[in-house]
Amino acid sequence: MKKIRIFLLSGFVFFGFAAIGWADEPITNWLTSPEGPLARAVRSNFYFSMAAFLPFLILSEVLLVYAIFRFKAKPGGQAATFHENLRLEVLWTVIPALTLAVTAIPTFKTMRAMEVPPKSDLVVAVIGHQFFWEYRYPKYGVQFAEEAMVVPAGKVVTLNLSSVDVVHSWWVPAFGVKQDANPGRITHAWFQADNPGRYKGQCAELCGKLHAKMYIDVNVVTPEEFEQWLMKKKGAAPPAQAAGSQ
Amino acid sequence: MSDRPKGLVRWLTTTDHKDIGILYLVTALFMAVFGGAFAGLLRAQLSAADLKVLNPDLYNQFLSMHGTVMIFFVIIPALAGFGNYFVPLLIGARDMAFPKLNALSYWLVIPAAFLMFGSFFVQGGAAQAGWTGYVPLASRQFSGTAGVDMWILGLHLVGLSSILGAINFLVTIINMRAPGMAYFKMPLFVWTWFVNATLILFATPVLAGALTMALTDRAFGTGFFRPSEGGDPLLWQHLFWFYSHPAVYIMVLPGMGIVSHVLPAFSSKKIFGYKGIVYATAAIGVIGFMVWAHHMFTSGIDPRLRAFFAFMTMVIAVPTGVKIFSWLATIWGGQIRFTTAMKFALGFIALFVMGGISGLTLAVVPFDVQVHDSYYVVAHLHYVLFGGSVMALLAGVFFWFPKMSGRILDEKLGNVIFWLIFLGMNITFLPMHWLGIVGMARRIYTYRPEFEFWNQVASFGYILLFAGGMLLLYNMFKTLRKGERAADDPWGAYPLQRTLDWSVSSPPPVENFAKIPEIA
């Protein structure tokens, strides 16, 4: 009976993690296929810290379960009488502290990577509205709302985020990017998607009635396609040679 | 005692700390029924994609009130209930330092609850800006109805109740300990309340200030949080979390105190590392004030702040770890009796460790940014607050019910209740980790179809939780009517622990002690 219980529980845990692998929609893939250098850095930082923290989780749970089975009261049994041990107490203060110090190093490194983007190839202003996103490409004089953001693959895209009403949060899991868009101030984020495709996300900060439906779509296209898209957005016909190369 | 009024008059006029403790606990239980029902509605709506059980407006209202009610009207009052009942008893005092103030603290909760629940019936409904009430969403411009005003005033009242209670606890613990009870002889539950009351005293006034600012912004058009008036929405987040992060410890520390009584009692051992636990408790209290901005890693705060708060968040894991290991060492080599109280205390350790480790992963800023405001955070906070606070509270219920009522809760039913709640809790909240990692945002009334399976599992888990909760209520009613009578020390805890709660009759007499005990 107990074995069945443990078996069921471990199966539950195993399939949960497997499910992350099964899912193949872009919104769900930052662990299986993170898109771009930033998302990869976030993932390796996650794996590194998991490797540091999980042993403590496993150790505590294993000791707990072991103690539950091992020290069950028996008739005539005598409980031990120890109730302190300075060496042990110093040990379980110092070892976790050192582990955390070690984990902090790659964490701070990755944070720096998030905060300091490489040289920007494209600047996009992202403006949150109840309940849609507006995008402006200041260099090209292009602006639009309620449709997918379009960016070229392999380029560094920097975002300047703000909001005209309440706090929103721009989140595309595959890129490893989430950044609040606040009224009254501008916040920054960046990403670089390596592969063309359509990437999904959604607003992550409760912003009112239709918060759940405030989706984000990003179309990552080849640089050539991006040029064409820009032309079309600007209302100009695409240059003859670009059209001819298709 | 014969001069004490009977029936309803007794409960309406009492200043006895034990009666007030029971009032708090019964109120919390009553509120838990509502808070739990709100959660049931949310889980029903989320049991499949694109359901129409609740419309988006109502969903946000139930969502906000579920959080608010569970935190401010269930967990905090329930812990205050145990605190009121047992702190004076455990330090050998006859009552709290200010019995009438104590009664006032309790009676402030009632109008607060009327404001909260009443807000469902005003035009526009209850507050819908989340339990965090972020501005501008909670401002007059975007939430113009009375619901948010009632939410603010309700929180003001419970906050006031907390502050008055904290003063009372501090004065009681500092001045009214029995002769011979040095600080380092105080039982751990008293220690946790000592630190807890200090936390409340420093943190809750900040919430009161923030709420007042929000109220004047709404009512008089001031601009504390409005950029157009020179204010800043981030100011609300800083002030709110300056209270609400310590509030997490306010909700967990006394639970840790309860567990520190239950584990040794049923292991037939003394608590391991008493002083270490006291220092760890104090350390958590101090560091707890230096981590609030870890709720704001995606808000655009200064990167140097992110680094500092990430670091402090990791640091606070160390004293927490010390406690976990001390509890494990407490049961190590013991003779463990698996009473329901003990099961809940052991369940507390198992689940709190989970919540602690997932909390650590959230200190890793790049990962936090990825899962912030996703279901991963929902999972983490429920492991801490349900797995931590509620499991500890339930351990306390089964442990101290005989002392408070003179009757022992049915242990056979208790076993079923434990397993329903333990399994239900894991089935509900474990999958939420995965939902968050694969990209499901929190506080949404519907989701993309790829998230459906684990949401169904979570909703199924709620059914088990619901059954466990109902069975607990049944157990209480049944036991109060015709339960087995309890001895003064039904668990045999006194010979080894010598805590004063087990030295008096069950229930204890008015004024607790015929003669104030001397502590050796």
Chai-1 contact restraints between the chains, C-beta under 6 A:
chainA,res_idxA,chainB,res_idxB,connection_type,confidence,min_distance_angstrom,max_distance_angstrom,comment,restraint_id
A,G16,B,W434,contact,1.0,0.0,6.0,A-B,restraint_1
A,A19,B,W434,contact,1.0,0.0,6.0,A-B,restraint_2
A,I20,B,W434,contact,1.0,0.0,6.0,A-B,restraint_3
A,I20,B,V438,contact,1.0,0.0,6.0,A-B,restraint_4
A,A23,B,V438,contact,1.0,0.0,6.0,A-B,restraint_5
A,A23,B,E450,contact,1.0,0.0,6.0,A-B,restraint_6
A,E25,B,E450,contact,1.0,0.0,6.0,A-B,restraint_7
A,I27,B,G439,contact,1.0,0.0,6.0,A-B,restraint_8
A,T28,B,V438,contact,1.0,0.0,6.0,A-B,restraint_9
A,T28,B,G439,contact,1.0,0.0,6.0,A-B,restraint_10
A,V42,B,P366,contact,1.0,0.0,6.0,A-B,restraint_11
A,V42,B,Q370,contact,1.0,0.0,6.0,A-B,restraint_12
A,N45,B,P366,contact,1.0,0.0,6.0,A-B,restraint_13
A,F46,B,F367,contact,1.0,0.0,6.0,A-B,restraint_14
A,S49,B,V364,contact,1.0,0.0,6.0,A-B,restraint_15
A,F53,B,I357,contact,1.0,0.0,6.0,A-B,restraint_16
A,F53,B,L360,contact,1.0,0.0,6.0,A-B,restraint_17
A,L57,B,I357,contact,1.0,0.0,6.0,A-B,restraint_18
A,S60,B,I324,contact,1.0,0.0,6.0,A-B,restraint_19
A,S60,B,V353,contact,1.0,0.0,6.0,A-B,restraint_20
A,L63,B,L328,contact,1.0,0.0,6.0,A-B,restraint_21
A,L64,B,I349,contact,1.0,0.0,6.0,A-B,restraint_22
A,L64,B,A350,contact,1.0,0.0,6.0,A-B,restraint_23
A,A67,B,I331,contact,1.0,0.0,6.0,A-B,restraint_24
A,A67,B,W332,contact,1.0,0.0,6.0,A-B,restraint_25
A,F71,B,G334,contact,1.0,0.0,6.0,A-B,restraint_26
A,F71,B,I336,contact,1.0,0.0,6.0,A-B,restraint_27
A,K72,B,I336,contact,1.0,0.0,6.0,A-B,restraint_28
A,A73,B,Q335,contact,1.0,0.0,6.0,A-B,restraint_29
A,A73,B,I336,contact,1.0,0.0,6.0,A-B,restraint_30
A,A73,B,R337,contact,1.0,0.0,6.0,A-B,restraint_31
A,G77,B,Q335,contact,1.0,0.0,6.0,A-B,restraint_32
A,A79,B,S268,contact,1.0,0.0,6.0,A-B,restraint_33
A,A79,B,K269,contact,1.0,0.0,6.0,A-B,restraint_34
A,A79,B,G334,contact,1.0,0.0,6.0,A-B,restraint_35
A,A79,B,Q335,contact,1.0,0.0,6.0,A-B,restraint_36
A,A80,B,G333,contact,1.0,0.0,6.0,A-B,restraint_37
A,H83,B,K270,contact,1.0,0.0,6.0,A-B,restraint_38
A,H83,B,F272,contact,1.0,0.0,6.0,A-B,restraint_39
A,E84,B,G273,contact,1.0,0.0,6.0,A-B,restraint_40
A,E89,B,G273,contact,1.0,0.0,6.0,A-B,restraint_41
A,E89,B,G276,contact,1.0,0.0,6.0,A-B,restraint_42
A,W92,B,F325,contact,1.0,0.0,6.0,A-B,restraint_43
A,T93,B,V322,contact,1.0,0.0,6.0,A-B,restraint_44
A,P96,B,V318,contact,1.0,0.0,6.0,A-B,restraint_45
A,P96,B,G321,contact,1.0,0.0,6.0,A-B,restraint_46
A,A97,B,V318,contact,1.0,0.0,6.0,A-B,restraint_47
A,L100,B,M314,contact,1.0,0.0,6.0,A-B,restraint_48
A,T107,B,V364,contact,1.0,0.0,6.0,A-B,restraint_49
A,T110,B,P366,contact,1.0,0.0,6.0,A-B,restraint_50
A,M111,B,V365,contact,1.0,0.0,6.0,A-B,restraint_51
A,E115,B,P303,contact,1.0,0.0,6.0,A-B,restraint_52
A,V166,B,P136,contact,1.0,0.0,6.0,A-B,restraint_53
A,V166,B,L137,contact,1.0,0.0,6.0,A-B,restraint_54
A,V166,B,F142,contact,1.0,0.0,6.0,A-B,restraint_55
A,V167,B,Y134,contact,1.0,0.0,6.0,A-B,restraint_56
A,P173,B,G439,contact,1.0,0.0,6.0,A-B,restraint_57
A,G176,B,Q370,contact,1.0,0.0,6.0,A-B,restraint_58
A,K178,B,T298,contact,1.0,0.0,6.0,A-B,restraint_59
A,K178,B,V369,contact,1.0,0.0,6.0,A-B,restraint_60
A,Q179,B,T298,contact,1.0,0.0,6.0,A-B,restraint_61
A,D180,B,T298,contact,1.0,0.0,6.0,A-B,restraint_62
A,D180,B,S299,contact,1.0,0.0,6.0,A-B,restraint_63
A,D180,B,G300,contact,1.0,0.0,6.0,A-B,restraint_64
A,N182,B,P233,contact,1.0,0.0,6.0,A-B,restraint_65
A,P183,B,P227,contact,1.0,0.0,6.0,A-B,restraint_66
A,G184,B,P227,contact,1.0,0.0,6.0,A-B,restraint_67
A,T187,B,G300,contact,1.0,0.0,6.0,A-B,restraint_68
A,Q202,B,A441,contact,1.0,0.0,6.0,A-B,restraint_69
A,A204,B,D373,contact,1.0,0.0,6.0,A-B,restraint_70
A,A204,B,A441,contact,1.0,0.0,6.0,A-B,restraint_71
A,E205,B,D373,contact,1.0,0.0,6.0,A-B,restraint_72
A,L206,B,G130,contact,1.0,0.0,6.0,A-B,restraint_73
A,L206,B,R443,contact,1.0,0.0,6.0,A-B,restraint_74
A,K209,B,P56,contact,1.0,0.0,6.0,A-B,restraint_75
A,K209,B,D57,contact,1.0,0.0,6.0,A-B,restraint_76
A,A212,B,I444,contact,1.0,0.0,6.0,A-B,restraint_77
A,A212,B,Y445,contact,1.0,0.0,6.0,A-B,restraint_78
A,A212,B,T446,contact,1.0,0.0,6.0,A-B,restraint_79
